[in-house]
């Protein structure tokens, strides 16, 4: 496996809902291996399949040394009062903007063998779970910014050298 290039804001794959992966699909194991390898790169908390150009419903996470993956994840629970947190994204490199996220989140999906997996957490884990499921639903975090922050974000993105 090798480091996979990250798809950037403007790439259509980031705006499409990812397809469910059937249990036993031969594409699943290599995709999970790539997601796990690429989320271990320093500075990465999560990586959705569409960020590496694959329109399948899977993501990996790397929060405080806890590394894992979920196939076909669905956000099944959020709780608490949404809090303003600084958030960034590999697909919008170099920027962090204030975004409201729930302080607790739970995701349910499956592993490579089709066993049910539940991941939950608070703080950064909750933020990452919400962020990655948003990706798989075809949404970037900047869509959820407050109007003034969103205007600032779009202005900054249009001036970015990678745009």
MDTraj code that builds the backbone (N, CA, C; nanometers):
import mdtraj as md
import numpy as np

residues = "UNK UNK UNK UNK UNK UNK UNK UNK UNK UNK UNK UNK UNK UNK UNK UNK UNK UNK UNK UNK UNK UNK UNK UNK UNK UNK UNK UNK UNK UNK UNK UNK UNK UNK UNK UNK UNK UNK UNK UNK UNK UNK UNK UNK UNK UNK UNK UNK UNK UNK UNK UNK UNK UNK UNK UNK UNK UNK UNK UNK UNK UNK UNK UNK UNK UNK UNK UNK UNK UNK UNK UNK UNK UNK UNK UNK UNK UNK UNK UNK UNK UNK UNK UNK UNK UNK UNK UNK UNK UNK UNK UNK UNK UNK UNK UNK UNK UNK UNK UNK UNK UNK UNK UNK UNK UNK UNK UNK UNK UNK UNK UNK UNK UNK UNK UNK UNK UNK UNK UNK UNK UNK UNK UNK UNK UNK UNK UNK UNK UNK UNK UNK UNK UNK UNK UNK UNK UNK UNK UNK UNK UNK UNK UNK UNK UNK UNK UNK UNK UNK UNK UNK UNK UNK UNK UNK UNK UNK UNK UNK UNK UNK UNK".split()
xyz = np.array([
    [0.0845, -0.1182, 0.0000],
    [0.0000, 0.0000, 0.0000],
    [0.0886, 0.1238, 0.0000],
    [0.0314, 0.2325, -0.0427],
    [0.1069, 0.3575, -0.0501],
    [0.0179, 0.4728, -0.0053],
    [0.0820, 0.5838, 0.0204],
    [0.0064, 0.7031, 0.0552],
    [-0.0817, 0.7414, -0.0630],
    [-0.2103, 0.7579, -0.0355],
    [-0.3062, 0.7918, -0.1405],
    [-0.3263, 0.9431, -0.1423],
    [-0.3336, 1.0033, -0.2605],
    [-0.3593, 1.1474, -0.2660],
    [-0.4996, 1.1788, -0.2135],
    [-0.5093, 1.2904, -0.1438],
    [-0.6365, 1.3341, -0.0880],
    [-0.7098, 1.4203, -0.1897],
    [-0.8362, 1.3896, -0.2123],
    [-0.9193, 1.4693, -0.3021],
    [-0.9523, 1.6004, -0.2319],
    [-0.9461, 1.7095, -0.3066],
    [-0.9634, 1.8424, -0.2498],
    [-1.0992, 1.9023, -0.2835],
    [-1.1370, 2.0012, -0.2028],
    [-1.2598, 2.0773, -0.2237],
    [-1.2761, 2.1068, -0.3726],
    [-1.3949, 2.0816, -0.4241],
    [-1.4222, 2.1009, -0.5658],
    [-1.4287, 1.9704, -0.6430],
    [-1.3688, 1.8639, -0.5903],
    [-1.3725, 1.7337, -0.6559],
    [-1.5139, 1.6745, -0.6389],
    [-1.5790, 1.6369, -0.7475],
    [-1.7178, 1.5862, -0.7385],
    [-1.7351, 1.4633, -0.6490],
    [-1.6328, 1.3814, -0.6326],
    [-1.6465, 1.2617, -0.5488],
    [-1.6785, 1.2989, -0.4037],
    [-1.6387, 1.4186, -0.3621],
    [-1.6642, 1.4622, -0.2248],
    [-1.8091, 1.5068, -0.2040],
    [-1.8822, 1.5293, -0.3116],
    [-2.0190, 1.5803, -0.3027],
    [-2.1246, 1.4719, -0.3243],
    [-2.0830, 1.3484, -0.3424],
    [-2.1772, 1.2393, -0.3691],
    [-2.1861, 1.1466, -0.2482],
    [-2.3063, 1.0989, -0.2204],
    [-2.3245, 1.0006, -0.1133],
    [-2.2561, 0.8708, -0.1557],
    [-2.1788, 0.8151, -0.0666],
    [-2.1049, 0.6917, -0.0967],
    [-2.1978, 0.5702, -0.0919],
    [-2.1650, 0.4712, -0.1735],
    [-2.2444, 0.3488, -0.1841],
    [-2.2147, 0.2528, -0.0695],
    [-2.3178, 0.1824, -0.0268],
    [-2.3037, 0.0778, 0.0741],
    [-2.2150, -0.0330, 0.0177],
    [-2.1331, -0.0917, 0.1043],
    [-2.0439, -0.2003, 0.0643],
    [-2.1076, -0.3327, 0.1076],
    [-2.1454, -0.4192, 0.0142],
    [-2.2030, -0.5481, 0.0524],
    [-2.1005, -0.6336, 0.1284],
    [-2.1480, -0.7107, 0.2264],
    [-2.0594, -0.8017, 0.3004],
    [-1.9946, -0.8963, 0.2008],
    [-1.8641, -0.9141, 0.2125],
    [-1.7903, -1.0030, 0.1237],
    [-1.7433, -0.9377, -0.0044],
    [-1.7733, -0.8102, -0.0237],
    [-1.7298, -0.7398, -0.1442],
    [-1.5769, -0.7420, -0.1507],
    [-1.5179, -0.7874, -0.2605],
    [-1.3718, -0.7975, -0.2694],
    [-1.3009, -0.6620, -0.2662],
    [-1.3732, -0.5532, -0.2844],
    [-1.3121, -0.4197, -0.2777],
    [-1.2912, -0.3733, -0.1340],
    [-1.3594, -0.4358, -0.0389],
    [-1.3596, -0.3873, 0.0996],
    [-1.2236, -0.4003, 0.1685],
    [-1.1620, -0.5176, 0.1646],
    [-1.0361, -0.5385, 0.2383],
    [-0.9243, -0.4462, 0.1900],
    [-0.9010, -0.4321, 0.0578],
    [-0.7967, -0.3389, 0.0147],
    [-0.8289, -0.1936, 0.0507],
    [-0.9574, -0.1580, 0.0457],
    [-0.9965, -0.0222, 0.0828],
    [-0.9679, 0.0024, 0.2307],
    [-1.0068, -0.0896, 0.3167],
    [-0.9815, -0.0751, 0.4606],
    [-0.8315, -0.0665, 0.4872],
    [-0.7523, -0.1492, 0.4207],
    [-0.6058, -0.1441, 0.4387],
    [-0.5527, -0.0062, 0.4010],
    [-0.5991, 0.0495, 0.2896],
    [-0.5560, 0.1832, 0.2492],
    [-0.6005, 0.2886, 0.3495],
    [-0.7248, 0.2797, 0.3952],
    [-0.7750, 0.3776, 0.4918],
    [-0.6953, 0.3736, 0.6214],
    [-0.6662, 0.2535, 0.6703],
    [-0.5901, 0.2405, 0.7947],
    [-0.4471, 0.2906, 0.7790],
    [-0.3834, 0.2560, 0.6685],
    [-0.2467, 0.3021, 0.6458],
    [-0.2413, 0.4536, 0.6343],
    [-0.3344, 0.5101, 0.5614],
    [-0.3311, 0.6538, 0.5345],
    [-0.3782, 0.7391, 0.6512],
    [-0.4585, 0.6846, 0.7422],
    [-0.4995, 0.7625, 0.8587],
    [-0.3875, 0.7685, 0.9630],
    [-0.2891, 0.6807, 0.9506],
    [-0.1764, 0.6812, 1.0453],
    [-0.0743, 0.7909, 1.0149],
    [-0.0885, 0.8580, 0.9028],
    [0.0021, 0.9686, 0.8699],
    [-0.0191, 1.0773, 0.9738],
    [0.0888, 1.1301, 1.0310],
    [0.0747, 1.2304, 1.1375],
    [-0.0174, 1.3465, 1.0976],
    [-0.0980, 1.3872, 1.1954],
    [-0.1890, 1.4989, 1.1754],
    [-0.3267, 1.4587, 1.1269],
    [-0.3517, 1.3296, 1.1130],
    [-0.4808, 1.2832, 1.0618],
    [-0.5626, 1.2177, 1.1734],
    [-0.6873, 1.2637, 1.1867],
    [-0.7775, 1.2067, 1.2866],
    [-0.8789, 1.1126, 1.2231],
    [-0.9048, 1.1312, 1.0942],
    [-1.0012, 1.0473, 1.0252],
    [-0.9848, 1.0601, 0.8758],
    [-1.0335, 0.9590, 0.8049],
    [-1.0224, 0.9577, 0.6599],
    [-1.1404, 0.8801, 0.6022],
    [-1.2194, 0.9466, 0.5198],
    [-1.3331, 0.8821, 0.4536],
    [-1.2889, 0.8314, 0.3166],
    [-1.3510, 0.7247, 0.2715],
    [-1.3124, 0.6619, 0.1441],
    [-1.3178, 0.7599, 0.0277],
    [-1.4181, 0.8459, 0.0240],
    [-1.4268, 0.9373, -0.0900],
    [-1.3138, 1.0404, -0.0896],
    [-1.2492, 1.0612, 0.0238],
    [-1.1352, 1.1523, 0.0269],
    [-1.0139, 1.0949, -0.0471],
    [-1.0154, 0.9651, -0.0696],
    [-0.9095, 0.9045, -0.1510],
    [-0.9670, 0.8569, -0.2845],
    [-1.0825, 0.9110, -0.3202],
    [-1.1401, 0.8876, -0.4518],
    [-1.2239, 0.7632, -0.4675],
    [-1.2622, 0.7012, -0.3561],
    [-1.3414, 0.5780, -0.3613],
    [-1.4814, 0.6079, -0.3086],
    [-1.5815, 0.5892, -0.3902],
    [-1.7187, 0.6217, -0.3527],
    [-1.7895, 0.5118, -0.2771],
    [-1.7211, 0.4517, -0.1822],
    [-1.7789, 0.3454, -0.0999],
    [-1.7857, 0.3915, 0.0454],
    [-1.8816, 0.3382, 0.1184],
    [-1.9138, 0.3852, 0.2525],
    [-1.8244, 0.3193, 0.3582],
    [-1.7084, 0.3834, 0.3842],
    [-1.6161, 0.3362, 0.4883],
    [-1.5280, 0.4527, 0.5308],
    [-1.4856, 0.4499, 0.6571],
    [-1.3883, 0.5479, 0.7031],
    [-1.2978, 0.4861, 0.8078],
    [-1.1849, 0.5506, 0.8280],
    [-1.0916, 0.5112, 0.9336],
    [-1.0762, 0.6286, 1.0284],
    [-1.0282, 0.5991, 1.1490],
    [-1.0059, 0.7039, 1.2485],
    [-0.8758, 0.6762, 1.3223],
    [-0.8195, 0.7828, 1.3776],
    [-0.6953, 0.7757, 1.4547],
    [-0.7038, 0.8847, 1.5616],
    [-0.7631, 0.8497, 1.6734],
    [-0.7865, 0.9450, 1.7820],
    [-0.7087, 0.8994, 1.9049],
    [-0.6131, 0.9815, 1.9434],
    [-0.5314, 0.9518, 2.0621],
    [-0.4732, 0.8104, 2.0576],
    [-0.4251, 0.7685, 1.9410],
    [-0.3632, 0.6374, 1.9262],
    [-0.4626, 0.5241, 1.9051],
    [-0.5921, 0.5508, 1.9128],
    [-0.6945, 0.4502, 1.8869],
    [-0.7240, 0.4542, 1.7367],
    [-0.6791, 0.3507, 1.6654],
    [-0.6930, 0.3451, 1.5201],
    [-0.7913, 0.2342, 1.4839],
    [-0.8843, 0.2655, 1.3952],
    [-0.9809, 0.1648, 1.3538],
    [-1.0555, 0.2087, 1.2297],
    [-1.1574, 0.1328, 1.1950],
    [-1.2362, 0.1611, 1.0752],
    [-1.3795, 0.1162, 1.0978],
    [-1.4681, 0.1663, 1.0148],
    [-1.6080, 0.1239, 1.0142],
    [-1.6531, 0.1206, 0.8683],
    [-1.7196, 0.0128, 0.8321],
    [-1.7796, -0.0018, 0.6998],
    [-1.9298, 0.0239, 0.7140],
    [-1.9859, 0.0947, 0.6185],
    [-2.1286, 0.1278, 0.6161],
    [-2.1751, 0.1971, 0.7444],
    [-2.0990, 0.2958, 0.7918],
    [-2.1375, 0.3609, 0.9168],
    [-2.2601, 0.4494, 0.9015],
    [-2.3383, 0.4509, 1.0061],
    [-2.4513, 0.5422, 1.0186],
    [-2.4389, 0.6083, 1.1556],
    [-2.4636, 0.7363, 1.1595],
    [-2.4649, 0.8099, 1.2852],
    [-2.5972, 0.7766, 1.3536],
    [-2.5920, 0.7037, 1.4653],
    [-2.7147, 0.6564, 1.5290],
    [-2.7507, 0.7346, 1.6540],
    [-2.6552, 0.8126, 1.7075],
    [-2.6862, 0.8905, 1.8273],
    [-2.5908, 1.0082, 1.8374],
    [-2.6459, 1.1215, 1.8714],
    [-2.5689, 1.2387, 1.9130],
    [-2.6392, 1.2930, 2.0357],
    [-2.5629, 1.3539, 2.1258],
    [-2.6268, 1.4111, 2.2436],
    [-2.5442, 1.5265, 2.2975],
    [-2.6106, 1.5998, 2.3846],
    [-2.5497, 1.7182, 2.4428],
    [-2.5856, 1.8408, 2.3608],
    [-2.5490, 1.9533, 2.4126],
    [-2.5726, 2.0797, 2.3429],
    [-2.4594, 2.1016, 2.2435],
    [-2.4907, 2.1242, 2.1161],
    [-2.3830, 2.1467, 2.0187],
    [-2.2888, 2.2577, 2.0648],
    [-2.1583, 2.2315, 2.0478],
    [-2.0543, 2.3241, 2.0909],
    [-1.9771, 2.3730, 1.9704],
    [-1.9306, 2.4958, 1.9792],
    [-1.8460, 2.5519, 1.8746],
    [-1.7044, 2.4970, 1.8924],
    [-1.6531, 2.4257, 1.7917],
    [-1.5181, 2.3683, 1.7966],
    [-1.4434, 2.4078, 1.6694],
    [-1.3134, 2.4199, 1.6800],
    [-1.2320, 2.4453, 1.5610],
    [-1.2231, 2.3146, 1.4840],
    [-1.2492, 2.3209, 1.3548],
    [-1.2480, 2.1995, 1.2745],
    [-1.1721, 2.2235, 1.1455],
    [-1.0991, 2.1229, 1.1044],
    [-1.0270, 2.1263, 0.9783],
    [-1.0604, 2.0016, 0.8991],
    [-1.0029, 1.9921, 0.7795],
    [-1.0326, 1.8791, 0.6921],
    [-0.9180, 1.8606, 0.5939],
    [-0.8809, 1.7366, 0.5710],
    [-0.7751, 1.7072, 0.4746],
    [-0.8124, 1.7529, 0.3341],
    [-0.9405, 1.7602, 0.3050],
    [-0.9865, 1.8016, 0.1728],
    [-0.9988, 1.9534, 0.1587],
    [-0.9751, 2.0238, 0.2669],
    [-0.9721, 2.1703, 0.2684],
    [-0.8445, 2.2076, 0.3459],
    [-0.7280, 2.1736, 0.2898],
    [-0.6031, 2.1802, 0.3664],
    [-0.5618, 2.3215, 0.4068],
    [-0.5094, 2.3273, 0.5299],
    [-0.4527, 2.4519, 0.5789],
    [-0.5495, 2.5418, 0.6512],
    [-0.6743, 2.5024, 0.6631],
    [-0.7741, 2.5887, 0.7253],
    [-0.8447, 2.5197, 0.8411],
    [-0.8792, 2.5996, 0.9407],
    [-0.9630, 2.5561, 1.0528],
    [-1.0668, 2.6640, 1.0737],
    [-1.1923, 2.6217, 1.0903],
    [-1.3011, 2.7159, 1.1102],
    [-1.3899, 2.6658, 1.2233],
    [-1.4566, 2.7590, 1.2934],
    [-1.5453, 2.7182, 1.4041],
    [-1.6738, 2.6559, 1.3496],
    [-1.7057, 2.5385, 1.4013],
    [-1.8207, 2.4609, 1.3554],
    [-1.8902, 2.4023, 1.4778],
    [-2.0208, 2.4000, 1.4780],
    [-2.0948, 2.3383, 1.5890],
    [-2.1013, 2.1875, 1.5689],
    [-2.0642, 2.1163, 1.6755],
    [-2.0729, 1.9702, 1.6764],
    [-2.1275, 1.9250, 1.8111],
    [-2.1972, 1.8133, 1.8106],
    [-2.2445, 1.7547, 1.9358],
    [-2.1249, 1.6996, 2.0136],
    [-2.1270, 1.7116, 2.1456],
    [-2.0132, 1.6634, 2.2250],
    [-2.0069, 1.5113, 2.2389],
    [-2.1134, 1.4407, 2.2016],
    [-2.1132, 1.2940, 2.2053],
    [-2.1730, 1.2428, 2.0744],
    [-2.1130, 1.1366, 2.0211],
    [-2.1660, 1.0736, 1.8998],
    [-2.1420, 0.9235, 1.9045],
    [-2.2343, 0.8504, 1.8401],
    [-2.2216, 0.7045, 1.8268],
    [-2.2482, 0.6680, 1.6813],
    [-2.1613, 0.5842, 1.6272],
    [-2.1734, 0.5349, 1.4903],
    [-2.1863, 0.3838, 1.4955],
    [-2.2728, 0.3296, 1.4096],
    [-2.2884, 0.1841, 1.3985],
    [-2.2640, 0.1450, 1.2538],
    [-2.1870, 0.0389, 1.2354],
    [-2.1596, -0.0144, 1.1033],
    [-2.1183, -0.1590, 1.1177],
    [-2.0312, -0.2033, 1.0267],
    [-1.9824, -0.3410, 1.0319],
    [-1.8322, -0.3436, 1.0072],
    [-1.7715, -0.4580, 1.0409],
    [-1.6306, -0.4799, 1.0082],
    [-1.6220, -0.5628, 0.8804],
    [-1.5024, -0.6041, 0.8436],
    [-1.4834, -0.6796, 0.7195],
    [-1.5572, -0.8134, 0.7168],
    [-1.5852, -0.8692, 0.8360],
    [-1.6562, -0.9970, 0.8429],
    [-1.8073, -0.9807, 0.8527],
    [-1.8543, -0.8572, 0.8514],
    [-1.9970, -0.8319, 0.8618],
    [-2.0478, -0.8223, 1.0038],
    [-1.9570, -0.8277, 1.1028],
    [-1.9962, -0.8138, 1.2429],
    [-2.0308, -0.6685, 1.2732],
    [-2.1364, -0.6481, 1.3523],
    [-2.1769, -0.5129, 1.3904],
    [-2.0683, -0.4495, 1.4767],
    [-2.0370, -0.3243, 1.4435],
    [-1.9373, -0.2462, 1.5162],
    [-2.0027, -0.1175, 1.5612],
    [-1.9804, -0.0798, 1.6863],
    [-2.0254, 0.0500, 1.7355],
    [-1.9049, 0.1248, 1.7894],
    [-1.8926, 0.2485, 1.7479],
    [-1.7869, 0.3368, 1.7959],
    [-1.8566, 0.4582, 1.8533],
    [-1.8170, 0.4972, 1.9729],
    [-1.8746, 0.6176, 2.0309],
    [-1.7664, 0.6931, 2.1048],
    [-1.7942, 0.8180, 2.1293],
    [-1.6979, 0.8960, 2.2039],
    [-1.7426, 1.0384, 2.2237],
    [-1.6618, 1.1065, 2.3010],
    [-1.6845, 1.2474, 2.3299],
    [-1.5682, 1.3268, 2.2737],
    [-1.5836, 1.4575, 2.2717],
    [-1.4740, 1.5445, 2.2304],
    [-1.4309, 1.5187, 2.0873],
    [-1.2998, 1.5003, 2.0695],
    [-1.2438, 1.4832, 1.9355],
    [-1.2995, 1.3589, 1.8652],
    [-1.3218, 1.2509, 1.9387],
    [-1.3801, 1.1312, 1.8760],
    [-1.5205, 1.1615, 1.8256],
    [-1.6017, 1.2289, 1.9053],
    [-1.7372, 1.2643, 1.8622],
    [-1.7319, 1.3524, 1.7381],
    [-1.6421, 1.4483, 1.7385],
    [-1.6263, 1.5382, 1.6244],
    [-1.5862, 1.4601, 1.4999],
    [-1.4891, 1.3700, 1.5141],
    [-1.4418, 1.2913, 1.4000],
    [-1.5519, 1.2007, 1.3446],
    [-1.6284, 1.1375, 1.4318],
    [-1.7358, 1.0492, 1.3847],
    [-1.8385, 1.1268, 1.3030],
    [-1.8772, 1.2432, 1.3523],
    [-1.9736, 1.3258, 1.2795],
    [-1.9146, 1.3733, 1.1468],
    [-1.7890, 1.4164, 1.1500],
    [-1.7203, 1.4684, 1.0312],
    [-1.7101, 1.3611, 0.9224],
    [-1.6683, 1.2404, 0.9594],
    [-1.6476, 1.1342, 0.8595],
    [-1.7794, 1.0837, 0.8023],
    [-1.8835, 1.0716, 0.8837],
    [-2.0133, 1.0307, 0.8304],
    [-2.0658, 1.1391, 0.7361],
    [-2.0450, 1.2662, 0.7721],
    [-2.0825, 1.3742, 0.6799],
    [-2.0147, 1.3540, 0.5445],
    [-1.8841, 1.3249, 0.5455],
    [-1.8122, 1.3007, 0.4194],
    [-1.8814, 1.1925, 0.3374],
    [-1.9141, 1.0821, 0.4005],
    [-1.9729, 0.9692, 0.3290],
    [-2.1134, 1.0006, 0.2766],
    [-2.1765, 1.1014, 0.3372],
    [-2.3070, 1.1482, 0.2897],
    [-2.2927, 1.2569, 0.1838],
    [-2.1676, 1.2910, 0.1479],
    [-2.1428, 1.3907, 0.0445],
    [-2.1388, 1.5341, 0.0929],
    [-2.1108, 1.5529, 0.2229],
    [-2.1077, 1.6874, 0.2809],
    [-1.9703, 1.7199, 0.3376],
    [-1.9244, 1.8414, 0.3110],
    [-1.8007, 1.8912, 0.3709],
    [-1.8344, 1.9745, 0.4940],
    [-1.7430, 1.9794, 0.5891],
    [-1.7702, 2.0477, 0.7152],
    [-1.8015, 2.1948, 0.6978],
    [-1.7506, 2.2569, 0.5923],
    [-1.7744, 2.3999, 0.5746],
    [-1.9221, 2.4307, 0.5470],
    [-1.9978, 2.3306, 0.5023],
    [-2.1408, 2.3513, 0.4782],
    [-2.2156, 2.3812, 0.6078],
    [-2.1636, 2.3333, 0.7199],
    [-2.2309, 2.3524, 0.8483],
    [-2.1821, 2.4722, 0.9271],
    [-2.0998, 2.5557, 0.8667],
    [-2.0499, 2.6736, 0.9365],
    [-2.1597, 2.7784, 0.9493],
    [-2.1460, 2.8632, 1.0507],
    [-2.2352, 2.9792, 1.0637],
    [-2.2148, 3.0658, 0.9399],
    [-2.3163, 3.1422, 0.8980],
    [-2.3069, 3.2181, 0.7722],
    [-2.1810, 3.3051, 0.7575],
    [-2.1455, 3.3811, 0.8586],
    [-2.0273, 3.4685, 0.8458],
    [-1.8994, 3.3852, 0.8340],
    [-1.8886, 3.2796, 0.9141],
    [-1.7711, 3.1918, 0.9067],
    [-1.7652, 3.1228, 0.7704],
    [-1.8807, 3.0863, 0.7155],
    [-1.8833, 3.0212, 0.5844],
    [-1.8363, 3.1167, 0.4753],
    [-1.8789, 3.2429, 0.4829],
    [-1.8318, 3.3421, 0.3848],
    [-1.6801, 3.3573, 0.3939],
    [-1.6294, 3.3657, 0.5169],
    [-1.4847, 3.3779, 0.5390],
    [-1.4125, 3.2544, 0.4842],
    [-1.4677, 3.1369, 0.5114],
    [-1.4070, 3.0121, 0.4640],
    [-1.4017, 3.0079, 0.3114],
    [-1.5110, 3.0416, 0.2474],
    [-1.5140, 3.0364, 0.1009],
    [-1.4176, 3.1380, 0.0404],
    [-1.4078, 3.2548, 0.1007],
    [-1.3134, 3.3558, 0.0535],
    [-1.1699, 3.3029, 0.0651],
    [-1.1385, 3.2439, 0.1796],
    [-1.0040, 3.1895, 0.2023],
    [-0.9733, 3.0741, 0.1072],
    [-1.0689, 2.9857, 0.0864],
    [-1.0496, 2.8709, -0.0026],
    [-1.0227, 2.9172, -0.1455],
    [-1.1001, 3.0151, -0.1926],
    [-1.0798, 3.0649, -0.3292],
    [-0.9415, 3.1258, -0.3491],
    [-0.8792, 3.1710, -0.2406],
    [-0.7457, 3.2308, -0.2497],
    [-0.6340, 3.1296, -0.2223],
    [-0.6704, 3.0078, -0.1838],
    [-0.5708, 2.9055, -0.1509],
    [-0.4939, 2.8637, -0.2761],
    [-0.3640, 2.8390, -0.2641],
    [-0.2851, 2.7990, -0.3809],
    [-0.3285, 2.6650, -0.4405],
    [-0.3898, 2.5773, -0.3638],
    [-0.4320, 2.4481, -0.4144],
    [-0.5671, 2.4536, -0.4839],
    [-0.6410, 2.5659, -0.4722],
    [-0.7755, 2.5742, -0.5284],
    [-0.7717, 2.5928, -0.6786],
])
top = md.Topology()
chain = top.add_chain()
for i, resn in enumerate(residues, 1):
    res = top.add_residue(resn, chain, resSeq=i)
    for name in ("N", "CA", "C"):
        top.add_atom(name, md.element.get_by_symbol(name[0]), res)
traj = md.Trajectory(xyz[None], top)
